[in-house]
Amino acid sequence: MQVKLKILSSLAKVFADEEPTEYPETGRPSGFKNETISFQAAYRADTAGSEPARIEVESPIAERIRVRQVRLVPVGLAAFTDADDNYLRKTPGLYPDLLTDLKDGVVRLLGGQWSSLWIDVEPDEEAAAGVYPVKIAIRTPQGEPLAERTVSVEILDALLPPQTLRNTNWFYTDCLAQYYQVPVFSERHWKIIENFAALAARRGINMILTPAFTPPLDTAVGGERLTTQLVDVRLDQGAYSFGFEKLKRWVGMCGRAGIRYFEFSHLFTQWGARSAPKVMATVDGVYKKLFGWETAATDEEYKRFLREYLGALTPLLREWGIADRCYFHISDEPSLEHLRDYKAAREIAAPYLQGFEIIDALSDFEFYKSGAISKPIPANDHIAPFIEAGVKGLWTYYCVGQYKDVSNLFIAMPSARNRIFGVQLYKYGIEGILQWGYDFYNTQYSLDRIDPYAVTDAGGWVPSGDAFQVYPGRGGQPEESIRLMVKAQALYDLRAFRLLESLTDKAFVLRLIEDGLSEPVTFSRYPKSDVYLLRLRNRVNREIMARI
């Protein structure tokens, strides 16, 4: 049996029916002591059927190496019909995305089909810098050699600076409870939540959607999502009282997991701020829904509730020492037609949130100019007028609607389109980023649940990959996607640019970024090749090491 083995960068996506191309001119994989250095090994056997094989890694740093199988996942909706041409494919099929740990180091060699291994070198501050050989060997179960390749990996003798970018990918505790079939905020649920939060933090997601009340997101008008409410509410003889024990536990859990910033769930409904979110309460001894779709945003009782709730919450945030790391929302994605309702809702809540940041995703520059919000989060395909106006502390986001020209992380997109985001964030000095789906395992409007291993497009609603970046693995442990790993690399790039800037200046770094390009990098115009990104990062690394 003959086996082909190729070494690829982490930006490749290996399809079963397409021979991948090696780019040795991009240089060896390298990185700093506090980043994960990734590459791939693609293989194909000429066997007629399916044969088991063992993967072995030999290296002086073998204890710092993790090998995972790149699994193909079903993609139903790869791209919208009017999408641009910067997609790998636009047809339904099996696409590489899921990363799973090898069981006993064994893989299956599928006759005539390409497969891939994802290989991470995970140094730390104690790791010795240097260039290390990493040999990847494929052997029969009896140990006979089938193929092997050796890669030189360099660990650089420096540390990237801490991440200052705020990065939130909306975290859905209800989806975890539903998928794993555990009671909300049971001990098992808490453990699963922490597992998923810890992985998020490890990959640069340092802000978490905090469900003080069930987030009013992606919910059909008049419908409900599973209640996930950290704040206990009592209404006894017309007097409100609040229990913050679960919220305090959440804060402690996030501290252990490595999450630094807290993004409190929206105080009004999505797409217009016209109603109150679902709030459950014990009213004179009876547990029931207190507010919801039927409650107007300007309802006098809801106004009273917010005054008392926020009046009780904000002093606690200061007491817990996290007030300067807390952010609040009014309503998600309001448009100009919702301006009056949004302003009315903000005027209700804002007086009780003095000293706290209020942020919301919106893309209409006229909405921002109205003064309704001081911290907008425009989509990356609508950000240009905000940049031109010199908006300070600018954030950006992308979701299903950002499928033309700009960066995103759909499964059918090339990984370079994901990773270029780091270059763009650096150039424009972006303060924070938002993406709506870390673990959304529902269909549109949360009308039904999905198995993300079988359905990657939220039931045909969004291009595959938009709704989640992690898969719910066995034992309450998340499994990563290529997309999550590559986005983490974009954040490493951003930190490397900032390190080089501290040693030179921003103009120097921008010259490196745009050297040889026919036009400046923007959010919609940028180099689309893997080679550009890999060479740029290697050049930045060299410039850093020449100065420290």
N, C-alpha and C positions, 0 to 999 in steps of 0.2 A: 504494500500500500504506500502510495506517495502522498506526502502532505506538503502543501505550500504554506509558508509562514512569512508574514510581512509585518514590519514595524510601522505604525502610524501615529500621528499626533492625536491628542484628545479631541481635536476638532473634526475628525473624520466620523462619518456615519456609515457603517458597513451593512449593506443590504445582501441578502442571501444570494441574489441572482446577478450581482454586479461586482466585478473584480476591482478592489480599491487600488488607489495609486499612492505610492510612497513618495515623499518629498524630503530626501536626505539633505537638501541644500538649506533647510530651515534650521539645522543645527541640533545639538543634543538637548534633551529635556533638562531644564535647570530651574531652580527656584531658591527662595530664601528659607531659613530654618523654621519659620512659622507659616509656611504655606504648603499645601498638598501639591505635589508634582505628579502629573498624570500623563500617561500615553497609552497606546493600544497595541495589541498584537492580533492581527487578523489571520485566520487559517482556513484552509480548504483541503479536503481529502478527496482522492479519486476512488474511494470505496463505492461499491454498488449500493450499499445500504447504510446502516447506522452502526457505528462501532464505538465502544467506550475507549477513552484515552485519559491519561493522567497528565496534569500540568505541574511542572516542577520549576521552582525559581531558585537560582543559585546566585548569591551575592554576599559581599561582606556586610551589607546592610539588610539582609533578608528579614530580620525581625521588624523592620520599618516598612515592609512592603505588603500591600494588600492586593489580591487578585480577585476580580469579579467577572462573571459572565455577562456580556451584553445580550439581553433577551429581546426578541422581536415581540411587538405588541400590535394588536389590531387597530388600524386607523380607518375609521369610516369616512369622516369628513376631513380630508387632508387640507383643503384650501377652498375658499370661495371662488366662484367661477371668474370673477373679475380681479382676482389677486394678481400681483406683479409676477415677474418671471424668476425672482430670487427664491425659489423653492426647490428642494431636491426632486420632489415628485408632487403631482397634484391628484393622483389617483388613489382609490382605496387599496389597502393591502397591509402587509406586515412590515413594520418599520422598527429600526433599532431604537430602544429608549430605556428599558428597565435594566437596572444593575443588580445582580443577585450574587451573593457569596457562593463559592463553589462548595459542594458537599464532598468532603474527603479529597478535594483536588481533582475531581473527575468531571470530564465533559463528554459530550457525544459528538463524534465526527459524522456529520451528515453528508452523504455522498453527493459531490458536485455543488455543495452549498457553502458559501462563505459565512463564517462566524467570527466573533471578536471577543477578546479579553480586554477588560479595563484594568489597568495597572496603576496603582497609586503608590508613590513613595511619600511617607509621612514622617518627616523629620520633626525635631523640636529644638528648643534652645540648647539642649545638651548634646545634640548631634555634632559630630566632627565634620567640618566642612571638607569638601574634596570631590573628586570625580570618581564614581564607583561603577564597576561593571555590574549589569543585571542580566543574567542569562535566563531566557525563557525557553524551556524544553517541553516538547510534547512527546510522550512515550506511551507505549502499549501498557496495559495493566500489568504485564510481566516485566516492565522496565526496559524494553527494547526501544531505542531511539527512533523517532519518526521525523522530527524536525527540531531545530533549535536556532535561536538568534540571540546575540548579545547586544545590549544597549548601554551606552555610557550616560549616566545620570549625574548631574552636578548639583551639589548642595552648596549654596553660596554662604560665605561667612558674614552674614548680617541678618537683621530682622526688619521686616516690613513695619511701618508705623501702625498704631492702632487704627481701626476703621472709624472714621468720623461720620460717614454717610449714614443717615437713618434709612433703614431698609425694612419695609413691612410687606409680607405676603400674607393675605388674610387667612387666618387660622380658625377653623371651624370645629369647635368641640362637639357640636351636635352630630356632625358627620362621623366623627370617631366613635361616639356612643352608639350610633346606628349600625355602623359597619361591624363593630366588635360585639354588638348586642350586650352592652353592659349598661346598668343604670347610670343616669347622669350624675356626675360627681360622687359616684361610689369610689371606694379605694382603688378598684381596678381601673376605673376611668381616669382617676388622677394619675396613676402610673403611666397609662398610655399617653395621656396629654404631655407628661414630662418627657417621655421618650421622643415624641414628635417635636417638642419645643427644643430639646437639646440638639437634635440634628439640625433644626433650622438655625440655631445659633452657631453651630459649627460651620455652616455654609454662609455665614455673613448676614443672616436675617436677625437683626438685633432689636426689632420692634414687634410687638405682638398685639393682635386684635383681642381686646379684653372684654368678655361678654358680661359687663355689669348687668345688662338685660339682654335678652335674646336679640342678636343683631338683626335689624330690619333690612336685610339684604337678600336679593334674589328670592323673594317671597311673593307669590301671587297675591294680588289685591284681594283682601278678605280671607286669605289663607294663613297658615301658620307653619313655622318650623318647630322642630322639637325644642321645648323649653330648655335653655341653658342660661341660667341667671345666677350670677355670683352674689348679688345683693339681695338679702332677705328683706321683704317689706311687710310691715304690719300696719293695719288701720283699725284702731280700736276707739270706738265712740267718736269718730271723726278726727282722731289725732294720729299722725304718722310717726312711726319709729322704724329704724333700719338696723339690720344685722350685717356687719362687714367681715365676719369671720372667714367666709370662703374667699372673699376678695383678698384678705390678708394672706391666706394660704397660697393663693395664686401668685401674689407678689414674691413670696418666699420661694415657691417652686421655680419661678422665672429666674430668680437670682441664682439658684443652683444650676439651672440649665444654661445660663449665660446670656439671657435676654436682658437688655438694659432699659429699653423704652416701652412705654405702655400707651396704647391707642384705644381709648374707651369707645365702646360701641355707640353708634349714631343715636342721637336723642330724638330724631324724627325719621319718618319713613323715607325710602329711596325715591329718586326721580320726582322730587317736588316738595318734600317737607310738608305734606298736607295732613298727616296723621301722626299720632303717637305710636311708638313701638309697643310690642307686646310686653306688658308688665304684669307679673303674677304677684299676688299678695294674699296674706291671711287677713280677712276682713271680719272682725268680730268673731274670730274663731273658725271661719270657713275659708279654705284656700280656693282662690278663684282668679280669673283674669280681671284685672283692674282697668287696664287701658289696652287699646289695640287699634285696628283699622277703623273702627267705628268712632274713635275719639279724635275730634278735630285737633290739629296742632295748637290752635288758639283756645282750646277748651279751658275754662277758668279753673276747673279742678286739676287738670294736668299742669297748668301754670303753677298752682299751689304746690303740687307734688314736686315739680322740678326745683322750686325755690327751697323746699325743705330737704330734698335729697342732696342737691348740690351743696347746700349749706352744711350738711352733715359730712359729705364726702371730702370736700376740699381741705378742711383742716386735718383730716386723717392723712391725706397724701403728704401734707407738709410734715406731720408728725413722723411718718414712716421714712421721710428723707427722700422721696421720689417725685415731689411736686414738679421739679424742673425737668423731669423726664416723662411727663404725662401730656398727652395730646387728646383733644376732644373733637368730635364731629357733630355737625348739624344734620346734613342730609347728603347722600351720595349722588353724584352726577346730576345736579340741577342744571337746567338750561335756561335761556333767557325768558322763556314763557313762565318759568317758576320763580322769577325774581321776587315778586311781591310776597309770595308765600315763604320763600327762603328768608327774606329780610325779617318778616314777622316772627318766624321761628327763632332766628338768631337773636332778635331783640328780647325774646323771652329768656333765653339761656345765658347770653353773654354777660349780663350784670353779675352773675354768680360764678363766673369763670375768669375773673380779673387775675392777670398774671399767668394764665395758661394759654398755650397755643391752640387755636381752633383751625383745623385744616379740613379741606374737602376737595375731592376730585371734581373738577369742572374744566371745560375747555373753551368756553365762550369768553373772549377777551373783553367784550362789552359788559358781561356780567361782572368781571373783576373791576372794571373801570367804575362801575356803579358804587363801589365802596362797600358792597355787601360782605366781602371777605378780604382779609389782609394776607392770608396764606393760602393761595390757590395751588392746586395740583393739576396742571394741564396735562393732557395726553401728549405723548412725544410727537404726534403728527399735528398737534395744534399749539405747540410751544413757541413757535417763532415770534409771534407778536409779543409774548411775555418777555422773551429774551431781548427783543428790540427795545422794549420799554424800560429795560433795566430793572425788572422786578427783583428785589433782594431776597436771598434765602429761598430760591426757587426749587420746587420739587417737580417731579414728573411721574407719569404712570403709563402703562399700556395694558390692554385687555383685548377682547375679541374684535373690537372695532379697529385696532391698529394692525391691519393685515397687509397694508400697501406701503412699500418703500422704507418703513422704519423698522427699528430693532424690535424683536419679540422672541418668544420661545416656543412656538408651535413645533410639534414633532416633525412635521414635513419641512421645516426651515433648516437651512444649513447652520451648523453650530457657530460659524463665524458671525452670522446675523444676530446671534445671542450675545456673543462675547464683545462685539464692537461697542456695546452699550457702555463698557468701562471707559473707552476712549472718549465717547460723547459726554459722559458724566463729568470727566475730568476737564475737558475743554471749556464747558459752560459753567463749571463751578456749582453743580447741582448739589443741593443740601440733603434731599431725601428722595426715595423712590417708593412707589406703591404698585403692587400687582395683586389682583383680587383672588387668586386661587392657589393656595398652598396645598389644601386637602379638601377641595369641594367635590364630594362624591354624590351629587344629586343631579337631576335633570333641570331644565330651565324652570325658574320660579319655585324650585324645590318641590315639584309635584310628585316626584318619585325618586327612588334611590337607584344607584348604579353600582355594579362591580367594576372598579376601575381597571382591573386586569383584563376585563372583557370589553369594556366600553370606555374609550378614551376621549370621546367628543361630547360628553354630557348628554347623551341621547340624541346626537345629531344637531345639537344647538350651536356649538362653537367648534372651531378647528381643533383637532385632537391635540391635547397637551395644554390647552388654555386653562382648564379648570383645576388642574393639580400638578404639582411638581414632585410629589412623593406618592408611593404606593403603600397601602396598608398591609404590611407583612405579617407573618405568623408571630404569635406571642406578643402582639401589641407593639412590634418594632417596625418603624418605617423602612421601606426600601427606596433607594435613591433612583433618580433618573439621570440620563446624560445631561438633560437640560439644567437640572439643579447644579450639577458639578461644573458645567461650563459657565453658568451665571456666577458661581463662586469664583471662577478664574477671572471673570470680568472685574470683580471686586478686588481681587489680588492685583490686577493690572492697575486699577485706580490707585491703590496704595503704593505701588511701585512708582507710578508717575509722581505722586506727592513726595515720596522719598527723594527722588531725583530733583524735584523742584526745590526741596530744602537744601540741596547741595549746590544748586545752580540758580535758576529762576524759571518762572512759568514760560517765558518766551523761548527759552532753550528747549524745554520739553515739547512745546508745541511745534517747534521746528523739526524735532525728531519725528513727531507724529505725522506731519504733513510733508516731510521730505520726499521729493520725487512724485508727489501726487499732482494730478492735473487740475484739481480744484480743492478748496478747503473742506475739511470734514464738517458736516452738519448732522442733524438728526435724521435727515432723509437722503443725504448724499454722502457716501463713504465707500472705502474699498471693500470689496465683497469676497476677497480670497483669504483662505487659511494662511497662505504664505505671508501675506502682509502682516497679519497679527502676530504670528510666531516670530518673524524676523524683528518686528518692532519690539516685542517683549525681550528678546535676547539682546538687542542693542541697548535697551534701557538698562537691563541688568549689567551689561559691560560698563556702561557709563557710571553707574552707581559704584561698582566695585573699583573703578579707577580713581574714585574720589574719597573713599573711606579707608 
